[in-house]
Amino acid sequence: MITPVLLCGGSGTRLWPLSRKSYPKQFVALTGAESLFVQSARRLSGPGFAPPLTITGSDFRFIVTEQLQAAGIDPGPILIEPRGRNTAPAVLAAALWAEAQDPETLLLIAPSDHAIPDPQAFRAAVDRGVPAARAGQIVTFGIAPTHAETGYGWLELAAPPGAAAVPLTRFVEKPQAPQAEAMLAAGNFLWNAGIFLFTAQTMVAAFQTHAPDFLAPVRAALAEAKSDLGFLRLDPEAWARAPEKSVDYAVMEKAENLSVVAFSDGWSDLGGWDAVGREMGTDARGVAQSGAVTAIDCQDTILRSDSEGLELVGIGLSNIIAVAMNDGVLIADASRAQDVKLAVEALRKKGAKQAESFARDHRPWGHYETLALHDRFQVKRIVVKPGAALSLQSHHHRSEHWIVVSGTARVTIDDAVHLMTENQSVYIPLGARHRMENPGKIPMVLIEVQTGAYLGEDDIIRFEDVYARGQGAKG
């Protein structure tokens, strides 16, 4: 059995406005009906695979379980990083966790935001790497290059790639165009996919040899980890002592027991809108379209609308990326696809909330979106999942009016409990302890009107919460 390790962090800057810090690209349905995260988990499930081990941040823990459960996939264990420290500590944490169960556990490290159109072919490639991994090799997966890509790292193989794993000669950093052209022509170079297969004890030994300074803090973070609603929270103080490095720099580029399995059936890390456009598919003029868009005399252009009711029209565009959402629009020259992160930095500096957050805010109980916000009042649309409940809470600075649009709400106000149905409303006085719950079997939709001197999400005094969130936590 292979245990997939899904790395599920990210800052969400390269695919703005569709991907943001509060909801990065792995949770978005970029290339199909399911999110990249669910696609990753699905292709690494079934015969031969144990439930995944997911490593993510605290803000994403409920999104992870919700998306996996909705897809019918066993969520498996979930490790919560107190903060992102690149991939080396995360990989070591997975190896140490698995080693405690069985040192021979096979682990497949897989980023959760890649696109692999042929899951069956990828599983077959993983199978080809198992003998080498069982023999103590760290197996990495190289992608057969289709062009002289300068945005990826490359792998130099000791021999031309074949069906079995081939020894790795060296890692090559992102090259300049002439070097990329030469490697493409050589025939023994592959793109580095950042996917690794090994036994737990092999990786722990590799850290002991090449990066021993990681072992004590990561071991301590696991030893002092706290169970929280089924999640395992790594100890923050110990975790902060771990160096912040990628696993490539910490171990892979120093190790000698590395082999490569070639994969040539389609792969993309979706590292920019140009890559997403290739996965979307293009018409005869090179135009990729998604959503409510219209292209008139355009060529080599991406047009994408991800907002209901928003029509995006391009006229006479060439080599343009245009992505529209209800609270942000990106228009860029296609050659500047890797510079989208500069837009995020500029928005962050000017204090624009669109830099990191969406109008729709996801919570463990459902989601809400702000419909109107002005001095002293805010209007929200709140959707609560069946069986879910918000915390029992109160506010110092605002009162609220709730109107049920659909479904049934159980509303607590101090000592009184009301059952409300469609078109019924209730007033929540300032300072009153209150809670909304959905006792039904369909989503409950509610309009909330807040009025008061301060409407921030941190004006919450929390008394009870089934999700064990602290004071001031949103929602």
N, C-alpha and C positions, 0 to 999 in steps of 0.2 A: 504494500500500500504506500502511495506517495501522499504526503501531506502538503498541499499547496499553501504557501505563505503569501497572502495578498497585502502588498504595501499600499496603504491607502491614506496618504497625506497630500501635500501639494498646496501651493499658494494661489493657484487659479489665475495667473497673470497672462499667460500666452494666448489664451482663447477668449479674452475679454471681448464683448460684454456677456457672452453666454456662460463663461466660467469665471467665478470670483472666489475670493478667499472664504466666504461663508458657505459656498456650494461649488467646489472645484469640479473640473471636467469629468472625473471618473463617475460622478453621480448623474451626469447628464446623458440623455439619449442623443448622442452625436451622430451615430452611423446606423441607427436602426430603432426599433421600438423599445429596446431595453437600454439601460445605462451601460457605459463601458465597464463599470464595476461588476454588474450582474453578468454581462457577457464573459468577463474574465473568470468569475466563479463558475459559470455554467460550463465553460469548455474544460475546466479542471475538476469536474465532478463526474460521478458515475463509477463504473467498474474500474478498480485499480486505484481509486482516489479516496482518501479519508476526507471528512469535513474540513474546510479550510481553517487555517489560523490567520486571522486578520489583525494587522497592526495599524492602528489609526489614532487620531486625536480625540480628545474628549468631546469636541463640538460635533463630531461626525458619528459618534457611537450609535445613536438611535437611528440615524439614516442607514448605516450599515445593516443593522438587524432588520429594519423595516423592509429594505430593498431585497435582502436575501429571503426573508420569510414570504414576501409577496411573490417571489419567483419560485417558491417551493424548494429552496435550497437550505439544508441544515446550516445555520450560521456558524456552528463550531465555536471554539474559544476565540475571544477577542481581547487583545492586549491594548491598553490605552497608554500612549506616550504622553507624559506630562507636557512635553514640547518637542517639536521636531528637531532632530540632531543629525539629519542626513541618514543615509542608508546603513552605514556600518553598525551603529548601536542596535538598530532594529533587526538586522540580520543575525547579529550575535545573540540578541534576546530570544529570537525564534530558535536558534540552535541550542542554547542552554535550556530553554523550556522543553524542547523535544528530547534532548539528551537525558533529562531527568525521567522521562517516560521510557525511552529505549534508545541507547546510543546509536543503534543501527537505523533509526528512523530516516527515511528518505524525505528530504525537504526540497520543494521546488519554489524558489523565490521568483515572484512574478509581480511587476508593477500592475496596478489595477486600472490603468488608463490607456492601454494599448489596444489597437484594433488588429485582430487576426481573423480574417473572413472564413477560414476553413478550420474549424476546431478539430475535426477528425484528423486532418493532416498534422496539426500541431501535436495532438496526443501521440500520434505515431512517431514523431520526432523525439518526444520525451521518452518513449519506450526505447528508442535507439540509444539514448544516453544512460539508461539504467545500468547496464553492465559496467561501464566505466566508473559511474558513481559508486557502485557496490565495491569496486576494486580500490577505492580511496581517492579517486580523482574528483576535482571540482569541475563540473561540466557546465560550460556556458553555451548559449545558443546564438549562432551567427546567422544573419540574414543574407541570402544571396543578393548582391547589389544589382540594382537595375539602372543606376546612373551614378555619376561621380558626385555623390552627396558630401557636402562640406559641413552639414549640421549634425552629423553622427560621428561617434567614435568608431574605429574599425578594429578588426582582429586579423593578425597575420598568422596563418596556419603553417605548420611544418611541411605539409603536403597539400595538394589540391583536395578540396572537400569530397567526401564519399558518403556511403550509407552509414558507416560507423563513426564513432567519435575520433577526431584527429587531434594530435597534440597541438597546443597553442604555443606559438613562438613569442608573440608580444602583443600588447595593446597599443593602439595608435590613437593619439588625441585627435580631436576634430581637425581635419587637414585643410590646407589651402587647396584651391582648385587644381593646380598642376599635380600635386601629390595625389589627390583623389583620382585624377585621370589615370595616373600611372598604376595605382593600386587596382583600379577597375580592370585595366588591361592585363595585369599580372596573373589573375585567375586564382590566387591563393589568399585572397583577402575577402572578409565578410564584414557586414555592419554589425556592430555590437548592440544586441537587443536588451542587455541588462537583465537577462533571465538566467538563473543558475540552478543546478541540480547537484545535491551532495548529501552525504549522511551527516547527521548531527555531530557525531564525534569528529568527522573530517574537518568541519568548519571550526569547531572549538579548537582543535589542534592547530589550525591555520592561524587563528587569532593568537594563540599562545606563542607561536613562532614569530609572527610578523607584526602583531599589534597587541602586545601583552597589556598595554596601559588601558585597554578597553575592559579587560576581564573583571577586575575588582568592582568598578562602579556598576557594570551591567548585572553582575551576579547579585550585588547588593540591592539593586532596583527590583530584581525578581524576588529575592528573599524577603524584602520588606513590602512587597506588593499587597494591595488591599482588594478584596473582592467587593464589588459594588454592582448590585442588581444583575449579577451574572457576568459582568465585565471584570477584567483583572487590571487594576490601576497600578502601573509601575511607580515605585517610590520616587517622588520628584527630586529630593535632595541628592540621592545617589545618581539618578539619571543625569542631573545637571553636571556631574563630574566626568561623564563620558565625553571623550573628544568628539567634535562635530566634523566628521569626515564621511565621504562615500566609501562603500565597501570596495570599490575599484581601487581607490588610493590606499586604503588601509591594508588590504590583503591581496586582492587579485593581481595587481601589478607586481607583487613581490613573490607570489607563490610559484612553485615549479610543477605542481601536480595539477595542471589545467589542461582540459581537453575541450574540443568544440564540436558540436553537432550542427550541421548546416540545415537551414530551413529555407525553402524557396517557394512556399505556397501563399505568400502575401502577408505583409506585416507593416504596421506604421505605429510610431509612438505618438502620432497626432500632436506633434510639438509646435504647430502653428496653423494658421488658417489655410495656408497653401497646402499642407498635408491633409487637412480636413476636406478641402475641395477635391483632392484626388480621390479620396474615399467616397465622396458624395457621387462621383461620376459626372461626366461632362457631355454636352451635346457636340454636334459636328463643329461648332465654332469655339469649343473649349469653355463653354459657360456651364457652371455648376449652380443648380437652383434648388432651394428648399423653402417650403412654406408658401405664404401668399406673396409671390413675387412675379414680376413681369419683366422680361428682357427684350429690348428693342434695339436691334443693330449693335449688339454687344459681342465682345470676343474675349477669351481668356480671362473671365471674370467670375467671381463668386457672389451670388445674391442669395441672402438667407434672411428670412423673417421668422422670429420665434416669439411673436406676440400676436394673440388673437385680435383680429380686427384691424391689424396694421398691414397695409399694402405697401410693398417696396417695389419701386419701378426704376429700372436703369435704362437710360437712353444713350447710345453711342459710347458706351464704356469700353475701355481696353485695359487689361491688366489691373483690374480694380478688385478689392475685397470690400464688400458692403454687407454688414450684418446689423440687423435692427431688432431691438427689444423695446418694450414700452417705456423704459427709463434710461436707455442709452443706445447710441448708434455709432458704429465704427465704419469709417470710410478710409481706406488705405491703399497705397500703391502695392501691388502684389509682391514686388521685390522687397518690401519692407515688412514682410509678415513676421519676422523675428523681433521687430521693434515694437510690437503691440504692448509689451511690458512697459515701455517708456510712457505710453498713455496712462497706464495704471499708476505709475509713479507720479505723473503730473496731476492726475485727479486726486491722488492721496494728499499731495502737497497743498492743493487748494481746498481741501476739506470736503470734497464731494463724496457723499456716501456711496455713490455708484462704483467707486474704486474697489470696494470690498464686499458690499452687500447688495442684495436684491430688494425690490419692492415686496416680493413674497419671501417671508421668513419661515423657515422650516423648524418645527418643534417636535419633540417625541410624541405629543398628543395629536399632531396634525400640522396646520400651517395658518398663517395670517398674512394679509397684505394691506397696506395702507392705501385707502382710496382718496383721502383728503387730509391735509395737515396744514394748519394755520395757527396764529396766535390763539392760545387758550382752547382750541378744540382739534380733535383728530377723529377720523372715521375709518374703521377697519372692517374688513370682511374676514371672519374667522371660520375655519373648517376644523371640526373635531372628529377624529376617527371613531368608529363604533367601539364602545367599551372604554374609551379613553377619558381622562379627566385632567383639567388644569389643577394647579396647586390651590390649596386654601390660603388666601392671601388678603392683604388690605393695602391701601395706598394713603400716603400722607397728603398728596397734592391734587388728586383728581377724583371726580365721581364719574360714573358710567351709566349709560343706558344700553340695554341689550334688546334686540328684536330678532326673534327666531324666523329665519327665512325658509328653512326646510329641515325635516327631521324633528327629533324630540330632545329637549334639554332638561336636565335636572339641575336646578339652580339653588344653591345654598346662600342665604344672606343672614349672617349671625346665627340665630337659633332656628330660623325658619327654612324649610325646604319646599320648593315649588317645582311642579312638573309642567313644563311649557311646551306648546306645540306651535305650528306655523301661524304667523301673524300675531303672536302674543309677545308682549314686551314687559320689561321690568326695569326699575331704577335701583342702582347701587349707590347709596350715599357715601360721601367721603369718609374714610376710616372704617367702614363696615367690613367685617370678615366675609369673604364670598368665594364661591367656586362654581364653575360650570362643568357638567359632565354629560356625556352622551350615553344614555342607557340603551339606545336602540341598536339596530343592525345595519343601518345605513349612515353615511356621514351626516353630521349635523352642521348646518350653515347658519351663521349668526352675524348680524351687523352690530358693531359696537361703536357707540359715540362717546368719546371721552371729552370732558370739559374740566378745566382747571388751570392753575398757574404753571404747572410743570407736567409734561406728558412723556418724559423719558422712560425707557424700559427698565431702568434701574430703580424706579420708585415702586418697589415691591417688598412688603414685609411678608415672608413666607412662614406659614405655620405647619402645614402638612404638604407633602409632595410624594406621590408614588414613584417619581423618577429620581428622588434623593438629590435634588439640586439645592444649592445653597442660597443664602440671602442675596437678593439683587439679581439672581439669574433671570434671564429673560423668559417671559411667558409662564 
